[in-house]
């Protein structure tokens, strides 16, 4: 009889006694601290004294709630038809960007690297870029290559404009082949800065070469989502615009690239804004951005160069923010608000009322990008959730002022404090010295939530440890319902977990 082969994954494998013994022997070999000493230090990190030391640090960052510029630039490049993101830097950096997106979206991410090594760091990466452009255009047949940079290229001072010009001179790419580029050093800014810089570069590259009269305006409007890692948000916004009967162009739509079908025929490129539509977008009557902090340069460019009216908002989560979005679309298009959207609004108000008992008065801590946090704060205030700690690693003084003004507009926000430039280790101290009922954030927040023994509502980027959450919208009335459902059911799960026998109820 054939012996059954038992294969364990790491979740069960390392519970075997031999691995437990191995770990103990390793402690002896490394002269590690005793378990008692470790627990003593862990307890100390939960004190007010440690919090003061933690917040006094200036030269060390521990688990920041942000990523680097070229990661955002890659996402922007993926939003255009048959466009290949190209990173001037090392293979390791690009592997990080690709794996980061692949783990969040569960999709392959076509991105290439110029594979700079030590010689490029010393002598410059011109040859790497030229050879890389030649190879990737021949192998992957893109219609545009969007070039960004990493720290290595920026420290050595690579001149992308000159390098790309030399590639054209050598005949590697034709004179009319579009190669927009953005300098995206990782040591300043964040993924939002990189996304914004790359998007502006693409729009300017494609529109300024076209012979289109930007003074002539059409009835169309343009939509920009910003650094939005929920493909479901794109589908929701398109549904809303279609209900209006609006004529629109999406600028930077990577939703199909990052939510492609498994039909047995893999392609490098799915969907995206058509390159020919970008110059035409300059003739639209206006452009609407759903993230003000990730599209600052882009929206200034559109307003100045395309001579368009622009409207910027933060992530439209909740009734108020969605109302503003719907009104803005109506004003920009001149179209009436559809009755179906009015019914949806009523349903989410009803749902909020249904769940009010279990969310009202709950204290929450949150971390994420500026626009997402503003949307979440607005939603929480609407349902009576009290934001207490708001951490925005990549927030600026303008965001701080806007968040504080929003919090001060409601009695549920009066105890809140906003922290810009702080990281998740700062937030950990706050969870122990001023406890909350739950936290909202990315997968990286799970360690804080586990240490503080409170539930985590996963909203943001990245989400590595749960599946398919990016496919559900969090914006608009339908997205607001999803956010409400996720929060209230997380709290109810926690209530059941902590319930004694007498209050382990069937009905909640």
C-alpha angles and dihedrals in degrees: 000000000000113000113239112247111229115201117186126197122222092269091070104015096074092051088072112110095240091060092045089053090046091055091050092050089049089057090055092048092049093041088232124187116274121260089249092055092048091052091047092055092045089054091049091054088061094060132099090240092058091046090059091051090045093053091045094064115108107166101049131068120196118194101336117204094236142070131221131278102256091055088062091044091055091053091051091052092052090061096074130076115270092348122151118206110224121194120202099216144062127328091242093062093050091047087057093052093046095046092046092056094037092055092049100042097028088226135114112258115213106216130138136206135212087226097227115190136174095303091053090050089056104035101025132259103261094117091047091053096046094047090044093053091049093050099044096046091051096044103038102026098218122178091216135018118208111205125202133164142233131213094276095058092044096049092052090045102239111193103219095185092054094043093051089047090053090050089056091047090053090051094243090128128014124254092252098044106115116239108166113185139192131190104233112174112188094215093072133041122002142255088293092059092049093048091050095047093048094046092051090048092052095047093047094045094052099038101043093055092053124091097228125135104237091192090070109082130200131201092258126108128206124229125203119183098191121213093344117161096185110094086189089066091063092052091048095051091047089051091052093048091048090052087056090048088232125167107228147159123216112220109207105004111175095159094110093043090056098038103041126158126257097227098141094262112090118197129188093227131044125178120315132149109309111247091227090056094061097073089045089052088066087068095055118117092238148344127233121202121194092200120048097183097052095046104044098123093037095053092046089052093049093048094048104034101029092037092223134147108250132200123195129187140161124259103304101234118151135018099293097047092044091048088055091050093050092047091049092052090049092049095046095047100033089229125134121250108264118246090231091063090050089054091048089053091053092050094053090048087053091049091050089053091050092053098036094101094062101040103037113107095008114143117227139187120202141183132188146093120333099252094045092049093051090052092048093047091052091050094047093051090052094057097038098256110146116225107212107166120028114182120189112173093185097038123121134206092272091056090046091054093046094048093047091049091050093048092048090055092073134046087229090065100049096097094048127113124195120213120196122190091018127122139218093271088061088051090052090061091050092052090060101039096042106020126208134195097242143347134231121210149092129308089277088069092065093087092056091045092051093048091049092042094232131125123265123219105204110222122144137030134347109025106175103154101055128055133235097358091127089062092066119076121239095185132077124023093303091048091049089055089052092051092048091048092049094049099044094045091049089053091046091050088053091048090054091046092055096038121118120219096273096055101036089116131188092213122055 
